[in-house]
Amino acid sequence: GLGYKNRNGLLGVEHFLGDIHAAMAFIKSLHRSLLKAHLPRSKSKGKQQEIKRGIKLTNGELYFTSPRHILSNPQLLMDIFVASSSHGAPLSLEAKRLVREFLFLVDEKFKGSKESARAFFTILAHPSASDTFDIMLETDFLGAFIPEFNSIKDRVQFDIYHIYPVGRHSLQTLRELKALPKEGDVILTTIFSELSQPEHLLLASLFHDIGKKGKNHAIRGAEITKKILERLGYDKAGMEEVLFIGRHQVWVAETAMRRDIDDEKVVVQCARTIGTIERLKMLYLLTWADGRATGPRAWNTWIGNLVQELFFKVLHILTHTELATDDAESKIKRTKALVARRLSPGIPKEELRESFEVMSPRYLLNTPPSAVARHIFLRKALQKAFSKKGPTAFILEPEYQEAESCWNLTFLGRDRPGLFSDIAGVMALNNINILSARIYTWSDGTAVDLFQVTGPLDKIHPERTWEKLRKDLGQVFEGKVSLSLKLKGKSSPSLLSKSFRPPKEPHVIIDNEASDFFTLIEVIANDRVGLLYSITKILFELQLDVCIAKIATKADQVADVFYVRDFLGQKVESKERVKEIRSALLAELRSHPPPP
């Protein structure tokens, strides 16, 4: 074809798209400059102001007084951007041309001078810094002053996740932080205002993807950032803060989305790693800005709420130097008391006591009292349904969560092996994506499965989708349909649904250290219809009980995390069993390559 090949860790198509972006950026810059030069002038025509020797402001644009001034004082190349930031004025077409022509003056002496460093930090601190950095990028001055930026300037990631090239994304992340006062989010704005050194966060945002080339980009980026900051003469204490934030830039989001943040151990480990409230606040703000700058698949209300919940739990520990919650026994007692108060006198005390006895401690620890009370009523309704429809009867109750822009689904039915897998498969048939799931089994055999899911495709009549979901579940439970066959037919590609994504090798990570009670199985694979059903079916065949499931994304792949125990309620710690689980999952994932 066009001769683009995979090299230097990038796909051939990414090299091609990078060249396309560079050419389009040049055309866009030229178009803007021509419009500015030839559109009718404002009433301030002819007004001039000398900013400093060698730089003037004319008709709202910045000019160099003469090219000779640049040759005699190369610092003007940086000073004109300082002027652009402080006066809110763009560079003229002529000034941009001269910046490009005199980039050879940005030598080692220029890049290492204290005057240039002071000017750079002055620009960074200004409210309109993102606009100025846009112009610096457009004129190639940013790449000349910070050569490391050139490797990401037009770096395009070929996936459905990132909407900007890496260099533009970095500037967009900075822009999100600078625009915080206009967001209207009181929590975020307050957190930003409380930072003692916001410059550390701004530098981290600008350089957080500077090492984006292959794996471990955060670690590589921190090493590159260190060299940049050393060249700029940055103080060592401040540098360490910037590098810490860079190294842990994706950690907060991944923990919130792919770990059980109700697990005390997870929150305590986060607090110990982060160490200070200042770092926690910077990581939270960078996570927010980075997600927003990446695109809607990287940041939405549901993800935002998870990250915020983790932030406040860790903040509580760092502020009070104590665990985020009371001890388990005290919390269970308090939950029971609140439920009893809510339900009395409608339900007799003896009946309430019997209900509490069948509930597992894990359920009472992790379920809000209001939900526990509701589940007691649903259990009574389920028992009546059993008497009428038999053991396959179930209850499915959807509830829209406006604050999180998702739905909560409560399922109650008779527990049986493979139940979670069947529910996941039926949801896939109805285009319902599971975001997270908590799976409980009460001692009387009642399965209480709590899901957070995406909404039906039919936004006007969602109840039709939920009714069809109930019907399909009933048919599967009664053995009237083959779920595997239906999913296979649904996953067959069509001309309308076909969209190419480069296939990536699946990964299976098994972790016995992250939780005291569960084995964590993390599956990273190309998404497809029925993927969750296939994984959970394999886990069931391996005699593993899924207790918690969290569904996240990793670039354009899906990252499914399962908290499991064996059928005896124990963690899976045998090396042979761990190897067997990993091999079985990888065999299943590799047997379904993405369509060409």
Helices and strands as residue ranges (DSSP letters): H 12-38, E 48-52, E 55-58, E 61-64, H 67-72, H 76-87, H 93-101, G 103-105, H 108-112, H 114-125, H 129-138, H 141-145, G 147-149, H 150-153, H 166-178, H 180-183, H 186-193, H 198-207, H 217-231, H 236-247, H 251-258, H 264-274, H 277-294, H 301-320, H 328-343, H 349-358, H 361-366, H 369-389, E 394-401, E 406-414, H 419-429, E 434-441, E 446-453, H 462-477, H 483-491, E 507-511, E 519-526, H 531-541, E 544-554, E 557-566, H 575-590
